[in-house]
Amino acid sequence: MKKFIFLFLTVFTVLTLFSQQKNGVSFFDANANLTFKLNENFEFGNTNGEPFFVPSEILLRFGIGYEYKKKIALSFNTGFEYHFDYFIGTIPTYFTFQYNLWTKGNDAFYMLCNTGRLWRLAERFSDGNYRGLGIGWRFESGSALNTTFKIIYHQKKIKNFENGSYDNISLGIGFTIF
């Protein structure tokens, strides 16, 4: 299966590079996501100054990809994640499949699916698998630099972790350069 995927991507790349008509465009993508959780010390009606939501994780990510006919985009991404509660730092490497539900110019409302690996920076936990599913909006700016906003559900499977999985939802802002 790996050989087939590699062969398919190689043929697709060669045909695209030498074609007369360009149906797509390559891009660079960078995002900063923040995950929030409910504050355990928050009490309704109590004015102790505790916020309702507290940040639990920061995700810094960047990638390169190719958008085909303003409808489908594939990209390879990497970055850095830090989980405040567990003091875990990881480096994710993953592929993103993006399907644009609606486009107008460089504006796009899309859904995305991520799949890949998590590489640990500490010995306490093993490497894990990463999956993500979300929606996003890319705003046209009139230049090559376009702002993006994303809401993504993350599922991280890590052996020897509390229940074998770390699930959360993040809000992200970033940019895409075409």
N, C-alpha and C positions, 0 to 999 in steps of 0.2 A: 504494500500500500504506500509506503514511504517513497519507494522508487517511482511509482506512478505519479504521485503528487509532485515530486521533484521534476520529472519529465514534463508534466503538464505545465508547471510554472515556467520551466525553461523555454518550451515551445511558445507559450503565450508571450513571454518577454521578448523573444527574438522576433516574432511576427509583429508585435507592437512597435518595436524599435525601427523596423524596416518598412512599415506600412506608409502609404502615401497620405492617408487620411488619419488624423489624430482624433480618436474618440474619447480620450481621457486626459487626465493631468495628474502629475505626481504632487505630493504635498508633505509638509512637515507639521506635526501637531504637538502641542505642549499643554499640559493641564496641571492644576493644583486642586485637589479634592480634599474636603474636610468631612469627617464622619462625626455625628453627634449621638449622644445617648442620654437617657433620662437621668437626672441627678438624684441619687438615692437620699440625699440630705434635704431635698426640697420639700417643704410642707405648705399646702394651700392655706392661706390666711395668716401665715407666720411671716413676719417681716425680718427674717434673719439675714437677708441679703443674698441668699443662695439662688442661682439661676435655675430655671426649669431644665434646660439642656446644657450639657457640657461637652466639649470636644473630646473624642476618644481616639482619633486616628488622623494622621495627615498622609496624603498620597501625592507624590510629585512624579509625573510621568511625561514621557515624550516618545514620539514615534515617527516613522516615515511610512508613506503609503501611496496608493494609486487609486484615483477615483475614475470609474468608467461610465461615460455617458451621463454624468451627473445623477446617477441612480444608485450605483453600487460602489462601495469603497472597501479595500482591503489594506490593512496596515500591520506592521510589526512594531511593538512598543516595549519599552523598558522603563525603569524608574527606581524610586525608593519609597518605601512605606515605613511608617513608625507608629506603633500602637502604644499609646500612653499608659493604659492600664496594665499591660503585661510586659512592658519594656522590651518589645520585640521589634527588631529591624529586619526587613526583608527586601529583596530585590526581585520584583516580578518581571518576567519576560513572557509576552503573550501576543497572540494574533487577534485582531479585531475585524469583524465583519460588520459593515454598516450599510443599511438600506435606507435611502432617502424616501420618506413617505410623501414629502411635498418639497418642491424647489421653485424658486423664483430668483433668477440671477444667481448670485452666490449665497443667498439665503437658503437654508435647508432645515427642515424638521425631520429627524431621523430616529431610527431605533438601531441599537448596536448590541453585539454579542461578543464577549471576550472569552478566550480560552488559552491557558498556558500553565506556567510553572512559577512557584515561589522558591527563591533561593535564600536560605537563612544566613544571618550574619552572626548568630550565636549558636552555641552547642546545645542549648536547652531543649530545642525542638528540632525535628527533622524537616527536610525540604518538603514542600507540599504542592498541591494542585490549585489552580485558580480558575474560577468561572465568574463571569459578570454578564448582566443583562440590564439594559437601560434605554433611556430616551435622551435626546439632546436637540439643541437648536444652535445653528450656526448663523450669525448675523452678518450681512454684507456691510462692508465699511467703505467701499469705493476704492480700496487699495488691495494689495495682495495679502494683507494681514486682516483676518476675520476673527471676531470674538466668538467663543463657543460657551454654552452653558449646558451642563449634563446632570442628570439624576441617575445613579447606577446602583443596582443591587449587586453586592459582592458576596461570593461564597468561596472561602478559603479552607481547603481540606488539609489539615496538618496532623500527622500522627503524634501521639502522646500529648495532645492538647486536651483541654477540659472534656469536651464531648467529640473530639475529632474534627470539629468544624468551627470556623469563625465567620459568622454571617453579619452583614451590615448594609446600610444604605448611605451613600455619600452624595454630597452636593459638590459640583465642580465647576470651575471657571477656567478658561484657557484661551488659546488662539490657534488658528490654522493659517499656514502660509502656503499659497498656491504658486 
